[in-house]
Amino acid sequence: MGYVAVTGGQEAIEASLQHLTYERIKEGKFIDVESIKATMRGFLDQVMSESSLYSERLAALAMKQSEGNVEEAVFLLRAHRSTLPRLYYSTVTDARDMFVIRRISASFKDIPGGQILGASHDYLHRLLDFSLVEETEQDVLRKKAEFEAIEVPEESSLPLEKLPKVMDYLRKEGLINEFPLNDEEPDDITKESLTFPSSRSERLQILTRGQTGTVTSLGYAGLRGYGSSHPNVGEVRVGYQPIHIALDEEGEEYYIGSIKLTEVESFIPANVSEDGKEVLEFDIGYGACFGQNETKAIAMSILDHALENPEKIPIHDEEFVLLHVDTVESTGFISHLKLPHYVTFQSKLEQIRKIKREGVTNE
C-alpha cells in the first residue's frame, strides 16, 4: 500500500487540532469529569467494557476529551491501558460471591432468592421526559433524599451476597452436563497474538472487549436464523464482584476492591447421546462484561455457544466473528481510508485511462 507525504501538513494539522478544541468550548460551557462520572453511567460502562480498563474516572475523562464519541473514547483508554504496568493477576473469582443489585430470570418466574429488578430502563415507557430540561440541583437533592428515606420492609430484605445461581438447580436435576473444573491458566490475547483454532478463554476475552453494537448485531443475526443458538436467558445478574490478588501461588489472598459486573447464563436446548439414544439437555452460553451491559452480555452468551459449536454459518465461524468485533481494529481500519492513498489511486486511475484510450483507438 503506497502513501505519500503531504507538504505543509504540520501547520494544517496544528490548526485542525486548535479548531477541535474550539468546537468543544465554543458555547462557553463545560462539564467537569466528576459530573460525567456521576451522571453518565451507561456511557461509562460501555466504554470501560470495550476498552478493557475498569476506571470510571478515566472513562469520564475520555468521554470529555472525545466529546461523547464512544469509539474515540475507547481508543484513548486502550492506548492508555497499553502504558500501564501489570503488577498482579487477580485470583479466580466466582459470581456467586457478587453483591447483587439486579438479578432476573426469563426462564423461571420463581427463583431461590427471588427476582430482583434493581435499576433498569426495561420498565420505562420510551417517552422523552421534558421535565429534565428544567431540572435543578435542588430537584436532584430532593429526589435523592426521598429515595434514601424509603424504608425497606423487614420481610423484603434479601441476602444479596452468596445468592445461588439458577443453573445450579438445573444441574442438580441432571438437566445440564457436569464439566470438570478447568485448572489451566486462561490465554491472554493482550500478551499473545490470537491463533486459530482459538481457546474458549480467548473467545470470551475478545467478545467481552468487543464493540457493543457489533456483538449485539451478530447475536441478533443468530436469533434471526443465521445461527442455531436460540437461548432462554436463565439468569442475568448485575452487581459488585470482589477482586482478590495473591502475592505468590501459595500466599494468602488480599481483597483489593470490587468491580461492577454483568453476568449472563443462557440455556440452549441441545441433543446429546446417552446410552445409545438421543436425549435433550441444555447447553450453556456465557457472557460477562464490565458495568451494567445486559444486552451485550446476552448477545455474548449467544456467540459463546455458537463458537463452541462450529458450523458453516457466519456466527459459528470463529475467524469471521473474532476478527471483526473489536472496536479499535474495526474503526481504525475503516478510518485509515481517510489517509492519503494518492499513489495507489493514481495507479488505478492511469490503468483505467489507458484502457479507455485503447478502447477508443480500437474502435
N, C-alpha and C positions, 0 to 999 in steps of 0.2 A: 504494500500500500504506500503510495507516494504522497508526501506532504511538502510544502514549500513555505519558507519564512515569509511573513508579511512585513514589508518595510514600514517603518514608522509606527509599528504596532504598540510599542511600550507606552507611548503617550496616550494613545487611544484607549488602551486598557485601563490606565490610571484614571482617565476621565470617566470611563464606564463605571468603575468602582465608586468614584465620588458621586455619580448620579444614582447608583444603587442605594448608597447611604441617604442621599437626599429624598428618594422615594419613600424611605421608611419613616422619615421625620418631617416631611413637608407640611403635614397638617398641624404641626406644633404639639402633637400629643405623643405620649409614650406610655408603655406598660412595663412595670418592673417585673423581674424574674419571679419574685415571691408571689405576686398576684397571678401570674401564669401557672405556677406550681399549685396554687390553692384552688384555681377555678377551671383548669383545662385538663381534667382527669383523663378523659377519653383519649385526647391527643397524646398526652404524656405516655399512657400505657401502650399505645400503638407504636410510638417512636422507640420506646425502650425495648419492646419486643423485637422490632425489625433491626435495631442496631445491636442487639445482644449485649446491652450495657444497662444495668439497673441503677439509675441515678435520676430521681425526679428533678433535682436541681439542674443537672447538666442537660436533661431533656428540655426543661423550661428555657434554659439559655439558648439551646439550639433552635427552639421554636421562635424565640425573639429574633435571633440572628437571621433565620431563614424567612422571617415574615409569615410564618404559618405554612410554609411549603414542606410537606411531610418528607418527600424524597430527599430534599436538601438537608433537612434536619437529621435524617438517618445517616446520610453521607458524612455530615460533620461529626456525629457521635462515633461512627465506625472508625473514622480517621483518628479521633482522639483515643479511642479504645486501643488502637494499634500501638500507641506510645506508652501505655501503662505497663508497669512490671507485673508479672504474675507471681504473687508471693506465696499463695497457698491454693490447694484444691479443697473444695468442701467435701465432707463425708457424704455418704449416701443418705438421702432424705426421703421420708415416707409421707405422702399426702394425708395419711390417717392422723398425722400429728398437726395438721393445719388448724389454725384458729379460724373457723369458718364464719364468713359474713354473708354468704349466699350458697344455697345448696338445693337443687331441684332435680327431679327425675321425670322424664317424659314417658317412662315405661311403667311406672307404678304410681298409683295415687297415694298409697300409704307406705312410707319407708321408715325404718327404725331411726328415731331421732327427729322425724318429721321433715316436711318441705319447708325450707327457709327462703323466703322470697328475696330478702335483702333489698338493696338498691338496684333498680333496673329500669331501663326505658321500655321494656317489653309491655308494660301495662299502661302506657300513656296513649292517649289519642294524639296522633301526629298532627297537631294543630299548633301554629305559632302562638306563643304566649306574649302578647304585646305589652303586658304589664311589666315585663323585664326591661322594656325600653326606659321606663322611668324609675327603675329600682335604685334605691339609695343604700348607703352603708347602714343607715338606721334600720331599713327594711330587712337587710341581711341579718343584722344582730338580733332583731326581734324574732325572726323565723328560727334562727339558731337556738335562742333561749326557749322558745315554745316547744321545739322538738326535744331538747335536752331535759325539759321538765316533765315529759311523759313518763308516767310510772308503768313499769312492766309488771303485769300480774304474776304472782308467785308461780301459778300453775303453768305460765307460758315460758318460764325460764328454762333454757336448754343448755346442757353441757356442750359448749361449742368447740372444745378440744376433744380429740380422740373420737370423733364421730365415725361410726362404721361405714364401710363402703357398700353400696348396693350390690356390687359384683360379688362380694363375699358370700352373700346369701344364695345366689345362683350357683356359686361354686360348691357350696355345701350340699346342694341338691344334685350335684353331678351334671349340671347343665352347661358348664363351662370347663374346658380342659384345664387340668393342672399342669403347670410348667415348672421345671426345676429352677431354683434360684440361679441367676446368672452372676457369677463372681468375676467375670472378665472385666478389665478396665474398658470403659467406653472409648470409642475412637473420637478424636477431636479434629474437626475439619479446619479449625483455625491454626493447627500445628502441622497437620499433614494434608497434602492435597487429596481431593476426592478421587477414588478409583472405583471402577465397576468390575464385578458386582459390588454394590455397597453393603455395609452392615446396617442393621436397624438403628444403631445409635447415630450413625452418620445421617441417615434419612431423617430421623427425628430432629436432629440439630439443625439441619438445613430447613426443614419445614417450620420450626418454631421461629427461625430468623427470617423466614420468607415474607415477601410483600403481602400484606393483609388482603388486598384486593385480588391478587393472583391466586393465593391459596384458596380463598373463598370461591373464586370463579371455577377453578379446577374441581373443587369439591362439588359445586353445583352441577358442573358438567357430568360428574359421575352419577348424580341423582337423576339427571335428565336422560340417561340411557347410554352415555359414553363411558360406562364403567359398570361393574357388577357388585359394588359395595353400597348397599342401601341400608343404613343403620336405624336402629331405635336408640335414642340417647338414654343411656342407662343412668348417668349421673353427670351433672355439671356442678362443680364446687369451686367457689371463689373464696379466697381468704389469705391469711398471712402465714407463710411457710417458714418455720425456723431453720436457720442455716448454721451448721457447726463446722469447725475445722479441727484437725488433729495435727500436732506438731511432728509426729512421726507415726509409723504404722501401728505401733503398739501403744501409743500415747493416749492420754485422756482427751475427750472431745471438749471443745470450748465453743460456747454459743457466741456468735458474732453479730447477730441481728436476724431480721425476718424480711421477706420479700412478698409483695402481693402477687398471687399466682392464680391462674385459671387452669383447672384440670378437667378434662372430659374423658369419659369412658363410654364408648358406643358398643352396642350389641348388634352383631351382624349374623343372621342365620347362615349356617354352612352345613353341607353334607359331609359326614365323615364315615369311615369304615369301622365297624365294630363287630367282631366275631363273624366276619364274612358278610355282614349286612350293612346297607347304607342307612345311617340314622342321622337325625337332625340335632345339631348342637349350635352353640353360639360362639363365634369368634369375637375378639375384642379389637376395636380400633381405639388408638390412644392419641390424645392431643393435650399439650400443656404449653403455656406461654406466659410471659411476664404480664402483670397487670390484669385488668378485667377485660379480656378479649374473647368473649364467648363464641361469637360467630367464627372467628379464625380457629379457635381450638376445636370446634365441632368439625369444620372443614378439614382440619389437620387429621382428625381421627379417621375421616373417610379415606384420605390419601394414604395414611399409615397402613390401613388394612388393604387398600388396593395395591400398594407397592409390595406388601408381604405376599401377595398372590398374583404373580406376573401373568399377564395375558397380552394378546395383540390388540390392545385398546389403549388409547393415549394415556389416560390417567393411571394405567397399570404399568406403564413404561418408565422405569426409574430414570433413564437418561433424559427423556422428554420432560419429566416433572422437575427433577432436582437441578437440572442445568438452566432452568428458566424461571424459578420462583424468587431468586434473590433480588432484593431491591437495588442494591448498589450495582451489581453486574448488569441487570437488565436496563435500568435507567442510564447507567454510564455508557453502555454500548449504543443505545439509541441516541443519546446526546452527542456522542462522538461524531455523528453525521453532520453536526454543525461546524466541525473543524474544517479548515481548508483542505479540499481534495482537488486542487487545481490540476495537478499533474495527471491523475487518473482520469478526470473528466475530460481534459483536453485531448488525451489519447483516444478515448472513446469517441469524442466529437469528431476528431480527424478521420477516424475509421469510417464513421457514418457519412461524412462529407465525400470521402474517396469513393465509397460505394455508390453514392448518389451521382457523382460525376461520371463514373464508369457506366452507370445505367443510362445516363443521358447520351453518352458517346455511342454506346451500342445501338441505341435507337436510330 
